[in-house]
């Protein structure tokens, strides 16, 4: 958008074009809309997408889908609370491809929407039981991105087969297979990550091997 604004600034405007229009104070409520992008090179059929979204989002009262071009759509909800509900329940997919969601704020336009981050539930494996707590989950999760939630029981327990943390991850970067951790009481050890409901979100970030349960560099990312 900055480049476009600079291009406009360099244009020589005619007299009528140079007139400034004062906009009326009436504004729309952007808290009820989402800009969505389908991470696929194939052209998406709008009717098929709408049917799929209505099937997945049955808890949502009603919404309208408008085509913005380039596999991007504007979704307008009847209820202001629905967009945040949909974002919190993600990630969502269409034909196994990630659906990027963006909630515009302030004076943003649809062209200001960015889709370089997405939330995923990440399982952290191979930790000793005594290290399985919310503090550890947050410490490891912060190395992946912005923590949105740690899965804990009603009593605050995290111990089990693995820790589970929801992290907003930069999807323009390769996915991490794990981390070396140091407890200070033994040699550093490897903890492995597993990404839940991992969709096809790009063509170069990595491939999930279902047998090895790890992520490798490659062409696509498959659903877990």
C-alpha positions as CSV (number, residue, x, y, z in Angstrom):
1,X,0.0,0.0,0.0
2,X,2.9,2.4,0.7
3,X,4.3,1.8,-2.8
4,X,0.8,2.5,-4.3
5,X,0.5,5.7,-2.2
6,X,3.9,6.9,-3.4
7,X,2.9,6.2,-7.0
8,X,-0.2,8.3,-6.6
9,X,1.8,11.1,-5.0
10,X,4.0,11.4,-8.1
11,X,1.0,11.7,-10.5
12,X,0.1,15.0,-11.9
13,X,-3.5,15.5,-11.0
14,X,-6.1,17.4,-13.0
15,X,-8.1,20.2,-11.3
16,X,-11.1,18.0,-10.6
17,X,-9.0,15.1,-9.4
18,X,-7.2,17.4,-7.0
19,X,-10.4,18.3,-5.2
20,X,-10.7,16.7,-1.7
21,X,-14.0,15.1,-0.7
22,X,-14.9,15.2,2.9
23,X,-16.4,11.8,3.8
24,X,-19.6,11.6,5.8
25,X,-19.3,10.3,9.3
26,X,-21.2,7.1,8.6
27,X,-18.9,4.1,9.0
28,X,-19.3,0.3,8.9
29,X,-18.5,-2.1,11.8
30,X,-15.4,-4.0,10.7
31,X,-15.5,-6.3,13.8
32,X,-18.1,-8.4,11.9
33,X,-15.9,-9.1,8.8
34,X,-12.9,-11.3,7.9
35,X,-10.7,-11.2,4.9
36,X,-9.8,-14.8,3.9
37,X,-7.2,-16.2,1.6
38,X,-7.0,-19.7,0.2
39,X,-3.4,-20.9,0.0
40,X,-3.7,-22.7,-3.3
41,X,-2.7,-21.9,-6.9
42,X,-5.9,-23.4,-8.2
43,X,-8.8,-21.1,-8.8
44,X,-11.4,-21.6,-6.0
45,X,-15.0,-22.0,-6.8
46,X,-16.9,-19.5,-4.7
47,X,-20.1,-21.6,-4.4
48,X,-18.1,-24.7,-3.3
49,X,-16.1,-22.6,-0.8
50,X,-19.3,-21.1,0.7
51,X,-20.9,-24.5,1.0
52,X,-17.8,-25.9,2.8
53,X,-17.6,-22.9,5.2
54,X,-21.3,-23.2,6.1
55,X,-20.8,-26.9,6.8
56,X,-17.7,-26.3,9.0
57,X,-19.0,-23.2,10.7
58,X,-22.4,-24.5,11.9
59,X,-22.1,-22.6,15.2
60,X,-22.1,-19.3,13.3
61,X,-25.5,-17.7,12.8
62,X,-25.1,-16.5,9.2
63,X,-22.6,-14.9,6.9
64,X,-22.1,-13.7,3.3
65,X,-19.0,-14.5,1.1
66,X,-17.9,-11.9,-1.5
67,X,-15.1,-12.6,-4.1
68,X,-12.1,-10.2,-3.9
69,X,-10.1,-12.0,-6.6
70,X,-6.8,-13.9,-6.4
71,X,-8.5,-16.6,-4.2
72,X,-9.3,-14.0,-1.6
73,X,-12.8,-13.4,-0.2
74,X,-14.5,-11.0,2.2
75,X,-16.7,-12.8,4.8
76,X,-19.4,-10.6,6.4
77,X,-21.0,-12.0,9.5
78,X,-24.4,-11.1,11.1
79,X,-22.9,-11.4,14.6
80,X,-19.9,-9.3,15.7
81,X,-18.7,-12.2,18.0
82,X,-18.5,-14.7,15.2
83,X,-15.2,-13.6,13.5
84,X,-13.2,-14.0,16.7
85,X,-14.9,-17.3,17.4
86,X,-13.9,-18.6,14.0
87,X,-10.3,-17.3,14.4
88,X,-10.0,-19.0,17.9
89,X,-11.2,-22.3,16.5
90,X,-8.8,-22.4,13.6
91,X,-6.8,-23.3,11.6
92,X,-9.4,-24.0,8.9
93,X,-8.8,-25.7,5.6
94,X,-10.5,-25.9,2.2
95,X,-9.6,-29.0,0.1
96,X,-6.7,-29.5,2.6
97,X,-5.3,-26.0,1.9
98,X,-4.9,-23.5,4.7
99,X,-7.4,-20.7,4.9
100,X,-5.7,-17.5,6.1
101,X,-7.9,-15.2,8.1
102,X,-7.5,-11.5,8.8
103,X,-9.7,-9.1,10.8
104,X,-9.2,-5.6,9.5
105,X,-9.1,-2.8,12.0
106,X,-9.3,1.0,11.9
107,X,-9.0,2.5,8.4
108,X,-7.6,-0.7,6.8
109,X,-8.8,-1.8,3.4
110,X,-8.9,-5.4,2.1
111,X,-5.5,-4.7,0.4
112,X,-4.0,-4.2,3.9
113,X,-4.7,-7.8,4.9
114,X,-1.7,-9.9,5.6
115,X,-1.5,-13.7,5.8
116,X,2.0,-14.5,7.0
117,X,1.0,-15.9,10.4
118,X,-1.4,-18.6,11.4
119,X,-2.3,-20.4,14.8
120,X,-1.5,-24.0,15.3
121,X,-1.7,-26.4,18.2
122,X,1.8,-27.8,18.7
123,X,2.6,-31.0,20.7
124,X,5.9,-31.0,22.6
125,X,7.2,-34.6,23.0
126,X,10.0,-36.3,25.0
127,X,9.9,-34.1,28.1
128,X,10.5,-35.6,31.5
129,X,7.2,-35.7,33.5
130,X,8.6,-33.4,36.2
131,X,9.2,-30.8,33.5
132,X,5.7,-30.9,32.1
133,X,4.0,-27.8,33.3
134,X,2.6,-24.5,31.9
135,X,5.8,-22.6,32.5
136,X,7.8,-25.1,30.4
137,X,5.2,-25.0,27.7
138,X,5.3,-21.2,27.5
139,X,9.1,-21.2,27.5
140,X,9.3,-23.6,24.6
141,X,6.3,-22.2,22.8
142,X,7.7,-18.7,22.7
143,X,10.6,-19.9,20.6
144,X,8.0,-20.8,17.9
145,X,5.9,-17.7,17.9
146,X,3.2,-15.9,19.9
147,X,1.6,-18.0,22.5
148,X,-2.2,-17.9,22.4
149,X,-3.1,-20.8,24.9
150,X,-1.6,-23.6,26.8
151,X,-3.7,-26.8,27.2
152,X,-4.1,-27.4,30.9
153,X,-6.7,-29.3,33.0
154,X,-9.1,-27.6,35.3
155,X,-6.6,-28.3,38.1
156,X,-3.8,-26.7,36.1
157,X,-2.2,-30.1,35.2
158,X,-0.2,-30.4,32.0
159,X,1.5,-33.8,32.6
160,X,0.8,-36.6,30.1
161,X,2.3,-38.0,26.9
162,X,3.2,-34.5,25.7
163,X,2.6,-30.8,26.4
164,X,0.2,-28.9,24.1
165,X,0.4,-25.2,23.3
166,X,-1.4,-23.1,20.7
167,X,1.1,-20.8,18.9
168,X,0.7,-18.1,16.2
169,X,3.5,-19.1,13.8
170,X,5.1,-17.2,10.9
171,X,4.2,-19.5,8.0
172,X,6.6,-17.9,5.6
173,X,9.4,-19.7,7.4
174,X,10.2,-23.5,7.5
175,X,8.5,-25.3,10.4
176,X,10.7,-26.4,13.3
177,X,11.0,-30.1,14.0
178,X,11.9,-29.5,17.6
179,X,14.4,-27.9,20.1
180,X,17.3,-28.8,22.2
181,X,16.5,-28.1,25.9
182,X,18.7,-27.8,28.9
183,X,17.3,-28.6,32.4
184,X,20.6,-27.8,34.1
185,X,20.7,-31.3,35.6
186,X,21.7,-33.4,32.7
187,X,23.0,-33.2,29.1
188,X,20.8,-31.1,26.8
189,X,18.1,-33.3,25.1
190,X,16.0,-33.1,22.0
191,X,12.2,-32.4,22.3
192,X,10.2,-33.1,19.2
193,X,7.2,-31.0,17.8
194,X,4.1,-32.3,16.2
195,X,1.7,-29.9,14.5
196,X,-2.0,-30.7,14.8
197,X,-4.3,-30.4,11.8
198,X,-1.4,-29.2,9.7
199,X,-2.8,-28.2,6.2
200,X,-1.1,-27.6,2.9
201,X,-0.2,-24.0,3.4
202,X,2.7,-23.5,1.0
203,X,5.0,-25.1,-1.5
204,X,8.3,-24.9,0.2
205,X,8.0,-24.9,4.0
206,X,8.2,-28.6,4.6
207,X,6.6,-32.1,4.4
208,X,5.2,-33.9,7.4
209,X,6.3,-37.5,7.4
210,X,3.5,-39.5,9.1
211,X,5.8,-42.4,10.1
212,X,8.6,-40.3,11.6
213,X,6.2,-37.7,13.0
214,X,8.6,-34.9,12.0
215,X,8.7,-32.1,9.5
216,X,11.3,-32.1,6.7
217,X,12.1,-29.6,4.0
218,X,10.2,-30.3,0.7
219,X,7.4,-29.3,-1.5
220,X,4.2,-29.4,0.5
221,X,2.9,-29.7,4.0
222,X,0.4,-32.5,4.4
223,X,-2.5,-32.7,6.9
224,X,-1.7,-34.5,10.2
